[in-house]
Amino acid sequence: MPMVNEVVDLTLTKPRLRRAFIKRLRPLWLGILVIGLLCAGSLLWHASPRDLGVGNRLLTSQVLPLWRDGDLIVLVRHEERCDRSTNPCLGPMEGLTASGSQQAETLGRAFKTLGMEGSDVLASPAIRTAQTLRFMFGKNELTSGQQAVCGAAMGEELLSHKTPGRNLVFVTHSGCIADFESTLGFPHATFPQYGSALFVQVLPNGKFKALGIVNNSDWPTALKQL
């Protein structure tokens, strides 16, 4: 009789041990799941257009053939603004710093390396955007309105300034670039740097496709790949 009890107790203990083991694992799996969701959410939250300044991406992307065909709009953020810097000002507080003007000249040379024969240039009417354009290309082509081209209808207004078969390089503001990135599916993109250039393809149906961004500091490396 004692032997029978021992067998019965052993038989009943095994399922209990298994249930207890599974119960102990639940918090571990739950923690792994939460961490995984947080990581995925973090990646999606900060999703930005592709960085074309890395490696040979400028060469392997669609940018160069589309640039030659005049199918691009490039949104360029103005260079360093005086009223948010301790660097010496070039002139008015609403304009660029002296360093910003030099960066604009360097940025202009980068675009000239791509070739500007098939491109038009334009800037928002603010002093800092107008100065950036002038130091980039020696031109003073500004939008006719007093307000920056921003907001949900920005794409339509940009198209009204773009000539078919010619690129449009538009010098604008960080907030306006952020607005446009939101319409392209990047509502939580990284804040655009001074002088950053967002390359956008104009599709045949009038829609847009973000190709990527080149930041100021990445142009020398990117252009070496050409």
N, C-alpha and C positions, 0 to 999 in steps of 0.2 A: 504493500500500500504506500509507504513513503516514496518508493521509486516512482509510482504513478504520479504523485503530487509534484515531484521534482520535474517530470517531463511536462506536465500541464503548466507549471509556473514558467518554465523555460519557453514554452510555445507562446504564452501570453506576453512575455517580456519583450520579445523581438519586435512586434508591431509598435509597442510603446516606445522603444528606443528609436525606431525609425521615425515615428511622429515627432518625437522630441528633437531629433537631429534636423528634420525639415523645418521645424518651428524656429530653431536657432539660426538657420540659414536665411530665413525671410528678411530680417533687418539688413543682412549683408547685401542681398540681391536688390532690395529696395534702395539702399544707399548707392549702389552701382548705377541703377536706373536713373536716379535723381542727378548724379554727377554727369552721366551721359547726356541727359536732356539739357542741363545747364551749359555744357560744352557746346552742344549743337546750337542752342539758342544764342550763345555768345558769338559764334561764327556767323550766324545769320544776321544778328543785330548789327554787326559792324561790316556787313558785306559792302564792298566798294567796287567800282569798275576796275578792270585788270590794270596792274602796274606795268606799263609798256617800257619802263626804264630798266627792267630786270633782264640781264643776259641779252639775248638777241631777239627779244619779243617784238621790238619795233620792226625788225626785218622779217620775222616769220608771221606777223599778223597781217591783216588786210589793209593796214593803214597806207602803205606806200602805193600799191596799185590804185586804191580809191583816191588817194591824194593826186595822183597823176591824172585821174579821170575827172577830178573836180567834184567829187561826191561827198565831201566832208564839211561839217561845221566844227570848228575848234573853239571851245570856250576857254579863254585865258584869264586867270585871276590877275588883277593889277599887282604891281610889285609893292614893296614895303611902304606902308602909309606913315606919314610923319607924326600924326596925332596919337599913334599907339606905339611909339618907339622913342628910345633915348638917343638914337643916332642923329647926327646933324640933318636938318631939313634942307631940301633943295630950294624951297620957296614957301608957299602958303602951308599952313598947318593941315589943310584938307588934302594936300598933295603928297608927293613921294619924299622919301629921304634921299640924300645924295647917293647912298649905297643902293637904294631901290632903282634909281635912274641907271646906274651902272649894270645892275642885274637885268634891267629891261633891254639895254643894248646887247648884252650877251645872249639873251633869249631871242632877240631879233635875228642875230647871226645864226642861231640854231635853225630857225624857220627858213632863213635864206639858203641854208645848206640843203634843206628839203626841196627848195625851189619855189619861188613866189609868183612865177609868171602866170599861173592859172588860178590865182587866189586874190580875193578882195579882202580888205581889212576895215574894221569898224570898231567903235568904242562907245560905251555908255558916256553920257555928258558930264559925269563927275570929274573933278580936276585930276584925281589920282589915276583914273582910267585913261583920260585924255593924254596925260603925261606919259603913261606907260606905252601907249600906242605911238606917240611921237618919238620916244627914245628907241622903240623897237624898229620902226619903219620910216621915221621921218615924215609921218602923215598926220593929218588932223581930221579924219573922217569920223564924225560923231552922229549918233541917232538924232533925229529931229526933235523928239520930245524932251522934256525936262526930266522925266523920270527914267530910272534904269529899266531895262527890259528884264522883267522878273515874273514870277508867279506861274499859275497853271497854264496860261495862254502863251507862255514864252516861246514854245516851239513854233506856233503859227507866226508869231512876229519875226522870229529868226528866218523862217522860210520866206517871208515877204522881202527880206534884205538879201537873200541868196539868189544869185543868177545861176540857172541850170548850166552844168558843165564847168562851174567855177567854185572853188572852195570859199568858205567864209571864215575868217579868223576874227572872232569877236572878243574884245577885251572888256571884262565885266567884273562883278563882285562875287565874293564867296557865297553870300546868301542866294544870289541868283543861280549860281552853279548848283548849289544844294537843291534849289527848287526844281531845276531841270533834271538832276539825278533822281529825284523822287518820282518824277513822271516816267523815268526810264526803268523804274523798279529797284532803285537803291535809296530808300527813304532814310536809312541809317548809315550812309556812307561817311567815311572819314572826312573831317573838315578839310576843304581844299587849301593847300599851301599858297603862299605868295608866288606868283608866276607859274603855277601849275596849269597844264594844258589838257583839257578833256576832249578827246577825239570822238566825234559822233558821226556815224554814217547816216546819210539821208537815203532812205529806201524808196523804190519806185512808187510805192503807194502813199508817199508823204509821211510815213512813220519814221521813227528814229531807232538806231541801234548803237548803244555805247560800246566803243571798241577798247577804250582804256585811257589811262592818264600817264603823262610824263611830267615829273616834277623837275624843278630848276636844276637841282644837283645831279640829276641822272642824264641830262642831255649829252655831256661829253662821252660817257660810256655808250649810250644808245647810238650816237652818230658814228662811233668807231666801227659799228657793225655794218654800216652801209657800204 
